[in-house]
Amino acid sequence: MADSLSRTLRARVRLIRNGADLYDQVFYDPDIVYTESTHQRVVLATNMSTPSEVDLAGVETGGALFLQTDRAINVAVGTSIAVWPVAENGAVLLTGTISHLYLQNESTTNQATVELVVSD
């Protein structure tokens, strides 16, 4: 019998002032069946001149990406040309077509450790 695999995505932004909610937005994508996934810890060297592609380890085309970093890095999906910055201790949750993932650490002094999960 094959494994039964499913994923749930949740994210929440809540702003509170003096105990009252100013803003409360929730993203919830209930259980979706998936067949491929990878979860990795990637350590990025210092002073990377260009983004490097991450091997998605068997996931041909992902449908969800969660990435968390301990240092400021650049991230790109699909092409290494269009990077966006992710701050120190930042995270990214992305749904869509993910076939290529690129990471770059421009710090000249600190390595960056990135935890990531990709599933189809």
C-alpha positions as CSV (number, residue, x, y, z in Angstrom):
1,M,0.0,0.0,0.0
2,A,1.3,3.4,-0.9
3,D,1.8,6.3,1.5
4,S,-1.1,8.8,1.8
5,L,0.6,12.2,1.6
6,S,-1.1,15.6,2.1
7,R,0.0,19.1,2.9
8,T,-1.7,22.1,4.6
9,L,-0.5,25.7,4.3
10,R,-1.3,28.3,6.9
11,A,-0.1,31.9,7.4
12,R,-1.4,34.7,9.5
13,V,-0.7,38.4,9.8
14,R,-2.3,40.0,12.8
15,L,-1.8,43.6,13.9
16,I,-3.0,44.6,17.4
17,R,-3.1,48.1,19.1
18,N,-4.0,48.4,22.8
19,G,-5.5,44.9,22.8
20,A,-7.7,45.5,19.8
21,D,-7.3,43.9,16.3
22,L,-6.3,46.4,13.7
23,Y,-5.8,43.8,11.0
24,D,-6.2,40.1,10.8
25,Q,-5.6,38.2,7.6
26,V,-5.4,34.5,7.3
27,F,-4.2,32.3,4.4
28,Y,-5.4,28.7,4.7
29,D,-5.0,26.1,2.0
30,P,-6.6,22.9,3.4
31,D,-5.2,19.5,2.8
32,I,-3.9,18.8,-0.7
33,V,-2.6,15.5,-1.8
34,Y,1.0,15.5,-3.1
35,T,3.4,12.9,-4.4
36,E,6.8,14.5,-4.2
37,S,8.5,16.7,-1.6
38,T,11.9,17.7,-0.3
39,H,13.0,19.3,2.9
40,Q,16.5,20.6,3.1
41,R,18.9,22.7,5.1
42,V,21.2,24.6,2.8
43,V,24.3,26.5,4.0
44,L,25.2,29.4,1.7
45,A,28.8,30.5,1.5
46,T,29.8,34.1,2.0
47,N,30.2,36.6,-0.8
48,M,28.3,34.8,-3.5
49,S,28.6,36.9,-6.7
50,T,25.6,35.2,-8.4
51,P,22.6,33.2,-7.2
52,S,23.1,29.4,-7.2
53,E,20.4,26.9,-8.1
54,V,19.2,24.5,-5.4
55,D,18.7,20.9,-6.3
56,L,15.1,20.2,-5.6
57,A,16.0,16.5,-5.0
58,G,13.4,14.7,-7.1
59,V,10.6,17.3,-7.1
60,E,10.2,18.0,-10.8
61,T,7.7,20.9,-10.4
62,G,6.7,22.1,-7.0
63,G,3.4,23.7,-6.1
64,A,4.4,25.0,-2.7
65,L,7.6,26.4,-1.2
66,F,8.3,27.4,2.4
67,L,11.7,28.9,3.0
68,Q,13.2,30.3,6.3
69,T,16.7,31.9,6.6
70,D,18.8,33.1,9.5
71,R,20.6,35.8,7.5
72,A,19.6,38.2,4.8
73,I,19.6,36.5,1.3
74,N,18.3,36.9,-2.2
75,V,15.8,34.4,-3.6
76,A,14.6,33.8,-7.1
77,V,12.1,31.3,-8.6
78,G,12.1,30.2,-12.2
79,T,15.0,32.4,-13.3
80,S,18.1,33.7,-11.5
81,I,17.7,37.1,-12.9
82,A,14.7,38.4,-10.9
83,V,15.8,38.1,-7.3
84,W,14.1,39.5,-4.3
85,P,15.6,40.1,-0.8
86,V,14.6,38.2,2.3
87,A,15.6,39.8,5.5
88,E,17.6,38.2,8.4
89,N,15.3,35.7,10.2
90,G,12.9,36.0,7.3
91,A,10.6,33.6,5.6
92,V,8.8,33.1,2.3
93,L,5.6,31.0,1.7
94,L,4.9,30.7,-2.0
95,T,2.3,28.7,-4.0
96,G,2.5,28.3,-7.8
97,T,4.8,26.6,-10.3
98,I,8.3,26.1,-8.8
99,S,10.7,24.4,-11.1
100,H,13.9,26.2,-10.3
101,L,15.0,27.9,-7.0
102,Y,18.0,30.2,-6.7
103,L,19.6,31.5,-3.5
104,Q,22.3,34.1,-3.0
105,N,24.2,35.2,0.1
106,E,25.9,38.6,-0.5
107,S,27.3,38.9,3.1
108,T,31.1,39.1,3.1
109,T,31.3,37.9,6.8
110,N,28.4,35.5,7.6
111,Q,27.3,32.2,6.1
112,A,23.5,31.8,5.7
113,T,21.5,28.8,6.8
114,V,18.3,28.2,4.9
115,E,15.6,25.7,5.7
116,L,13.3,24.9,2.9
117,V,10.4,22.6,2.0
118,V,9.0,22.1,-1.5
119,S,6.1,19.8,-2.5
120,D,4.3,19.3,-5.7
